[in-house]
Amino acid sequence: MRKLALLATTAAFVGLSALAQAAPTTIITFAQNGAGNTITANSIGGLTTTLTGTDVAITISGYAGATPTPISAYLNLSAASTGNAVSVFGTDILQPFAGSFTITSGLGGTGTNYLSGSFADIALAGSRLGGPDGGFQASLVATDPPGSVSFTSGVIPASQLGDPSSFGLTFTALSQALSICGSTICHFTASVSGNASASEVAVPAPAGLAFLGIGLLGLAVARRKVAA
């Protein structure tokens, strides 16, 4: 009886494992065309900072959809700080942001929607110091963000976007080092690149369903024999 219950439990566990497996997949990787600064961080009254990028010409070098790369597209970004900027260790600065973005084939978020989304409570982080090449850099990053990031696409199936795992924008060639004005990050301009990934929503595979069914049936039989 114990052997039957053990086998049934093992089969059910294998079935559930088969349903749950879903490794993160890179959805998109892109970078702007040209070297000009296209992103503007604007400090408003020393209280809040906005991030904007309008019709930034980009090239998509990696994409989970069926459209072959490279793909020419346009990025639109709109975000605003949702809390105060803080200094960490005297060299780094962090500030939470929320906003949205679109990556589309047409200007103003029109045409094919390669990837769009919204985000909340993700951090803009950067250093007061220059990088190895002497330049300034910052990143807007969400890693393993359940509930804080959502994606939509007119090309990629919704099942591949249902569990966002990461979203990041890298700002390079900053016009100045990050600093704090009042309680928020000061004005700067920058160029941009980015990436996003997600785990595909698990679809029950026949083998997984079979193991799960066998396991549940075995457990039911074992319980009936114990009851008898």
N, C-alpha and C positions, 0 to 999 in steps of 0.2 A: 504493500500500500504506500509506504514511504517513497519507494522507488518510482511508482506511478506519479505521485504528487511532485517529486523532484523533476522528473522528465517533463511533466506538464508545465511546471513553473519555468524551466529552462526554455522550452519552446515558446512560451508566451513572451519571455524576456527577449529572445532572438527576434521575434516578430516585432516587438515594440522598437528594438534597436534599428531594425531595417526601416521602420517608418520615420525614425527621428533623424537619421543621418542626412546632413545637408551642409556641405562645406562652403564657406564664403567664396564667392566668385567676383572677380573684378568686372564691374559693369562698364566703366568708362575711364579713359585716361586722356588728358588733353593739355594743350598749352597754347597761349596766345600767339598770333602771328606778329612778327616784328618785335622790336626792342623798346618801343615807347611805353610809358606808364599809362595804364588804362583803368586802374582802380583808384578811387579817391576815398580816403577816410577823412571825414569832416567833423571836427569837434564843435559842439553847439553849446555855447555858454559855459564850458567847463563842466557840464553835467552829463552829456551823452555824446556818443560818437556814432555816425552813420557810415556804412560802407556801400558804395555804389559802383557799378560798372554797367555801361549802357552799350549794347550792340558791339561787344568786344569780339573781333574776328579771331577765331581759334581754329586749330586743327586737331581733330580727334584721332589719336594714334592707336588706341585700343578700345574695342567696343564689343559688348556681349550680344548686340542685335545682329540681324542678318546682313545689314548694310556693310559692304567691304570698306576697310580703312585704307588710306587716310580719308577723313571726311571733313569738308569745310563747313563750319557752323558759326553760330553767334551765341555768346554768353551774355546773359543779363543777370545782375546780382543786386539785391536790395536787402540790407540788414541794418540793425540798430542794436546798440548795447542795451543789456537788460540789468546791469549791475555795475558797481564801481570797479575801476581798474585798481589792481593791487601790485605792489612791487614784491618780488620774491628773491631773496638772497642779495638784494641790492643790484642785481644785474638783469633779471628777467621781469617781464610785465605780463599779467594775465587779466583778461576781461571777458565776461560772458556776453554772447550775442544770440539774436534770433533773427530769422529772415527767410528769404526764398531765392530760388535761382531758376533759370531756364536755359537749356542748351537746345537750340532749334536751327532749322535750315534757313529760316527767314528772319529779317530784322524785326525787332520789337516782340520777340517771342512767338512769331508766326511760323507757318509752314510745318514741317515734320518735327515732332517733339522727340528728339533723341533721348533726353533725360531732363526732367524738371523735378523740383522738390522743395520742401520746407524744412527748417531746422530750428531748434530751440535749445537754449542753455548749452551751447557749445563754445569753446574758448578760443579767443584770439590770443596767441602767445608769441612773444618775441623777446629779443634781447636788446639791452641798451648798447651792447658792444657789437662791433662789426664781426662778420664771419671770417673764415680763413682767407678769403679773397679781399677782405677789407670792406665788403658790401654789407648792407643791412637786409635782414630777412625776417618775415613773420609768417605764421600759419594759423588758419582757422580750421580747427580739427575736432571731429567727433569720432571716437573709437568705441566700438561695441555699444551703439547708442539706442537700446530699445526704447521706443516711445519718443525719442527726441529728433528723429529724422524720418522723413517719408519721401518716397520716390514715385513718380509716374512716368510713363513713356508711351508714345504712340507706336513704338516698334518692338520693344522688349515686352514679353508676356508678363502680366501682373504677378504670376507665380514666382518669377525670378527676382521680383523687387520687394516681396512681402516682408523680408526680414533684413533690413539694412544693417550692415556690419561696420561700415566706416564711411566717412565723408570728409574730404579735406581739400582746402584751397591753400596753395603756397604763394605768398606774396614776396617777390624779389625786387631788387633794384629800388628799395625804398628811398624816397627823397631825403629822409633823415632817420636817425635812430628812433626807436620807440621811446616815448616819454609820456608823462602824465601831466595833463593840464587840468587843474582843479581836481576832479574825481574821475576823469575819463582820459582815454588815450588821445594824444594831440594829433593834429592834422598831418597826413602824409599821402603821398601817391606811390603807386607800385605797379609792376607787371604781375601777371597771374598764370598759374597752371593748376591742375587739380586732378582728383581721382575719386572714385566711389566704388564700393563693393557691397554685396548683399548675399545672404544665404537663400537659396531657392526654397520656397514653401514645399515641405515634403509631400510627395504624392505616393500613396500606398502602392508598393510594388507587389505583383502577384505572390512572389515568394514570401514577402513580409506578411501579407495577409494570411497566407496558408499557415505559416508558423504560429501566428497569433491565434488563428482559429483552432488549430490542433491543441495549442496550449490551454485555451479557455475550455475547450471540450473536455480535455483530460482532467482539468481541475474540477469541472462539474461532476465527472464520473467518480473521481476520488471522494468528493464530498458526499455523494449519494451513498457510496459504500460505507463510509464512516457512519453516516446517519442510520444505515440499516443495521 
